[in-house]
Amino acid sequence: MTDQLHDTTAPVTTGTAPVPPRRHRRHRHLTSRTLRHVVMIVASVLMIYPLLWMVVSSLRPNEEIFRNPGLLPLSLDFSNYERGWTSLAQPFSHYLMNSTLLVLGCVVGNLIACSLTAYAFARLKFWGRNVAFAIMLMTLMLPIHVVIVPQYIMFSQTGWVNTMLPLILPKFLATDAFFVFLMVQFIRGIPKELDEAARIDGCGHFRIFFQVILPLMLPALATTTIFTFMWMWNDFFGSLIYLTSPENFTVPLALKSFLDTQGSSDWGAMFAMSVVSLIPLFLVFLFGQRFLIKGFATTGIK
């Protein structure tokens, strides 16, 4: 009996369930990961299906586009690209150039004005700063349709309608509150000790901004550039309001010109030029994706 009491090799039973072997846990983890990947792949295919359908439809004859809605074309028609490039009043390259000039002006305006405004809100102390910042954030809730009528009247009286000035000039006045807020959050994350060290060396606010703060704001500036490019490249409403002459049309207005509500619409040419117009967006997002993710990660926006 003494031997049994001192036998340490006897199994000890407890009220808890036995821990599953490591192999079972690994198997469950692998199954869970596989399920998640399958769900994400299916969701990605569903989201990308309209884009794939547009690309395939740009290679179909007009009479086959809506007759065969699948992704396997019965025949390929590359003439849609040639016809779409030359069938409007100007070559499609002309509209691509108009959109490029518009986007470049808006990007430069947002980078200059929003960064300076963000520095003022984040670093300067002046009377009414918090109230002004709150009012600026409230403008995010204003739809463009609320201000478009007074803006149009103002630009019409200055004679700027049918030019790109009404679309570019507001960007130099820091009217995009989202980018100002983005940069304010980024600047607040930069240690103020850098400003104090520069001030000891005799730097004023402009030198501190351009030599200390601005070089550290690359992720926020890249995020602003990418979003401004995407929004203005795809902007249809603003261009429709202010641009009336076909020679001033941007890409969205040029694409609309392929549709005729009273006659026949050239769907194949429109889809072909839509594919062409997506190439700059794809390249910008492809090369700027890492800056975009870093910009959001370092500003605390989720």
C-alpha positions in Angstrom: 0.0 0.0 0.0 2.9 2.4 0.8 4.2 1.8 -2.7 0.9 2.7 -4.2 0.8 5.9 -2.2 4.3 6.9 -3.3 3.8 5.9 -7.0 4.3 9.1 -8.9 3.7 7.5 -12.3 0.0 6.9 -11.8 -2.1 9.2 -14.0 -3.7 12.1 -12.3 -7.3 12.9 -13.4 -8.8 16.4 -13.2 -12.1 17.9 -13.9 -10.9 19.7 -17.0 -11.1 18.4 -20.5 -7.8 17.2 -22.0 -5.9 19.7 -24.1 -6.2 18.9 -27.8 -2.9 17.8 -29.4 -0.9 20.5 -31.3 -1.6 18.7 -34.5 -5.4 19.2 -34.1 -5.0 22.9 -33.3 -2.8 23.3 -36.4 -5.4 21.5 -38.5 -8.2 23.8 -37.2 -6.1 26.9 -37.8 -5.3 25.8 -41.4 -9.0 25.1 -42.1 -10.0 28.5 -40.7 -7.4 30.3 -42.8 -8.5 28.4 -45.9 -12.1 29.3 -45.4 -11.2 33.0 -44.9 -9.2 33.0 -48.1 -12.0 31.3 -50.1 -14.5 33.9 -48.8 -12.2 36.8 -49.7 -11.5 35.4 -53.2 -15.2 34.9 -53.9 -15.9 38.5 -52.7 -13.0 39.9 -54.8 -14.4 38.1 -57.9 -17.8 39.6 -57.3 -16.4 43.1 -56.9 -14.1 42.9 -59.9 -16.7 41.3 -62.2 -18.1 44.6 -63.5 -14.5 45.7 -64.4 -13.8 42.4 -66.2 -17.1 42.7 -68.1 -16.3 46.2 -69.2 -12.9 45.1 -70.5 -14.4 42.1 -72.4 -17.2 44.3 -73.7 -14.7 46.7 -75.2 -13.6 43.9 -77.5 -17.1 43.0 -78.7 -19.1 44.3 -81.5 -21.9 46.7 -80.4 -24.7 44.2 -81.3 -23.1 41.5 -79.1 -22.4 43.5 -76.0 -25.9 43.1 -74.3 -26.9 40.0 -76.2 -24.1 38.0 -74.6 -23.6 39.2 -71.0 -21.0 36.6 -70.1 -17.2 37.0 -69.9 -16.4 34.8 -72.9 -16.7 36.9 -76.1 -17.9 35.1 -79.3 -15.7 37.4 -81.4 -13.1 40.1 -80.8 -13.4 43.6 -82.3 -10.4 45.7 -81.7 -11.8 48.5 -83.9 -13.7 49.8 -80.8 -10.4 51.3 -79.6 -9.6 52.9 -82.9 -13.1 54.2 -83.4 -13.3 55.5 -79.8 -10.0 57.3 -80.1 -11.0 59.3 -83.3 -14.8 59.4 -83.4 -15.3 62.5 -81.2 -14.8 66.1 -82.1 -11.2 65.9 -80.8 -8.9 62.8 -80.5 -9.3 61.2 -77.2 -5.7 62.2 -76.3 -7.0 65.8 -76.2 -9.4 64.9 -73.4 -6.8 62.9 -71.6 -4.6 66.0 -71.7 -7.4 68.2 -70.4 -7.9 65.9 -67.4 -4.2 65.7 -66.8 -3.9 69.5 -66.6 -7.0 69.7 -64.3 -5.6 67.0 -62.0 -2.1 68.6 -61.8 -3.5 72.0 -60.9 -5.8 70.5 -58.2 -3.0 68.3 -56.8 -0.6 71.3 -56.5 -3.3 73.5 -55.0 -4.2 70.9 -52.4 -0.6 70.2 -51.5 0.3 73.8 -50.9 -2.9 75.2 -49.3 -3.9 72.2 -47.2 -0.4 71.7 -45.8 -0.1 75.4 -44.8 -3.5 75.4 -43.3 -2.8 72.2 -41.4 0.4 73.6 -40.0 -1.5 76.7 -38.7 -4.1 74.6 -37.0 -1.6 72.1 -35.5 1.2 74.4 -34.4 0.1 78.1 -34.2 -1.9 79.5 -31.3 -4.4 82.1 -32.4 -7.7 83.4 -31.2 -10.6 81.2 -32.4 -8.5 78.4 -33.6 -10.7 75.6 -32.2 -13.9 77.3 -33.5 -12.4 77.7 -36.9 -11.2 74.1 -36.9 -14.7 72.9 -35.9 -16.3 74.9 -38.6 -13.9 73.5 -41.1 -14.8 70.0 -40.1 -18.5 70.8 -40.3 -18.0 71.6 -44.0 -17.3 67.9 -44.5 -21.0 67.3 -44.0 -22.1 69.8 -46.6 -23.0 68.2 -49.9 -21.7 70.0 -53.0 -25.2 70.6 -54.2 -25.7 73.1 -51.4 -22.9 75.4 -52.5 -22.9 74.8 -56.3 -25.5 77.5 -57.1 -23.7 80.4 -55.3 -20.4 79.2 -56.6 -21.7 79.1 -60.1 -23.1 82.6 -59.8 -19.8 83.9 -58.5 -17.7 82.3 -61.2 -20.2 83.3 -63.9 -20.0 87.0 -62.9 -16.2 86.8 -63.1 -16.4 85.2 -66.6 -14.6 82.0 -65.6 -17.4 79.6 -66.8 -16.2 77.3 -69.5 -12.6 77.4 -68.1 -10.9 75.1 -65.6 -10.4 78.0 -63.1 -13.6 77.2 -61.1 -12.4 73.6 -60.6 -8.7 74.5 -59.8 -8.8 77.8 -57.9 -10.8 76.5 -54.9 -8.0 73.9 -54.3 -5.6 76.8 -53.6 -7.9 78.0 -50.9 -7.9 74.8 -48.8 -11.5 73.9 -49.5 -10.9 70.2 -49.1 -11.3 69.9 -45.3 -10.6 66.1 -45.4 -7.0 66.7 -46.4 -6.6 69.5 -43.9 -7.8 67.2 -41.2 -5.5 64.4 -42.4 -2.4 66.6 -42.3 -3.3 68.2 -39.0 -3.5 64.7 -37.4 -0.1 63.9 -39.0 1.6 67.1 -37.8 0.3 66.5 -34.3 2.2 63.2 -34.3 5.5 65.0 -35.0 7.4 65.8 -31.8 7.3 69.5 -30.9 10.9 69.3 -29.8 12.0 69.5 -33.4 10.2 72.8 -33.7 11.8 74.1 -30.5 15.3 73.0 -31.7 14.8 74.8 -35.0 13.5 77.9 -33.2 16.7 78.0 -31.1 18.7 78.0 -34.3 16.8 81.1 -35.4 14.1 79.6 -37.6 10.7 81.2 -38.0 7.5 79.5 -38.8 8.1 79.3 -42.5 11.5 77.8 -42.2 10.2 75.4 -39.6 7.4 74.3 -41.9 9.5 74.0 -45.1 12.7 72.6 -43.6 11.4 70.5 -40.6 7.7 69.6 -40.9 7.3 69.3 -44.7 10.0 66.7 -45.3 8.4 64.5 -42.6 5.0 64.8 -44.1 5.7 62.6 -47.2 3.1 59.9 -46.3 0.3 62.5 -45.8 1.3 64.4 -48.9 1.3 61.2 -50.9 -2.1 60.3 -49.6 -3.4 63.7 -50.6 -1.9 63.4 -54.0 -3.5 60.0 -54.7 -6.9 60.9 -53.5 -7.0 64.2 -55.3 -5.9 62.5 -58.5 -8.6 59.9 -58.2 -11.4 62.2 -57.3 -10.6 64.9 -59.9 -9.9 62.4 -62.7 -13.3 60.9 -62.2 -15.1 64.1 -61.4 -18.2 64.4 -63.7 -20.5 66.8 -61.9 -18.1 69.7 -61.5 -16.9 69.4 -65.1 -20.5 69.1 -66.4 -21.4 72.4 -64.6 -18.5 74.6 -65.6 -17.2 73.1 -68.9 -19.6 73.7 -71.8 -17.4 73.7 -74.9 -16.4 70.2 -76.3 -12.7 71.3 -76.7 -12.6 71.8 -72.9 -14.2 68.5 -72.0 -12.4 66.2 -69.5 -12.4 62.4 -69.8 -15.8 61.8 -68.0 -17.5 64.3 -70.3 -15.9 62.8 -73.3 -17.1 59.3 -72.3 -20.6 60.6 -72.0 -20.4 62.0 -75.5 -20.5 58.4 -76.8 -24.0 58.0 -75.5 -26.9 59.4 -77.5 -30.3 59.5 -75.8 -32.1 60.1 -79.1 -30.0 58.0 -81.5 -27.7 55.0 -81.4 -25.0 54.9 -78.7 -21.6 53.6 -79.4 -21.2 51.3 -76.4 -18.1 49.5 -77.7 -16.2 52.7 -78.2 -17.3 54.0 -74.8 -16.1 50.8 -73.0 -12.8 50.9 -74.9 -12.1 54.5 -73.9 -13.2 53.7 -70.4 -10.5 51.0 -70.2 -8.0 53.5 -71.5 -9.0 56.1 -68.9 -8.6 53.6 -66.1 -4.9 53.0 -66.9 -3.6 56.3 -65.2 -5.7 55.5 -62.1 -4.4 52.0 -61.9 -0.8 53.1 -62.3 -1.1 55.9 -59.6 -2.7 53.5 -57.1 -0.2 50.7 -57.9 2.9 52.9 -57.3 1.4 54.9 -54.5 -0.3 52.2 -52.5 2.4 51.8 -49.9 2.4 55.6 -49.3 -1.4 55.5 -49.0 -1.3 52.8 -46.4 1.5 54.5 -44.4 -0.3 57.8 -44.5 -3.4 56.4 -42.9 -1.5 54.3 -40.5 0.6 57.3 -39.2 -2.4 59.7 -38.9 -4.5 57.5 -36.7 -7.4 57.3 -39.2 -9.1 53.9 -39.2 
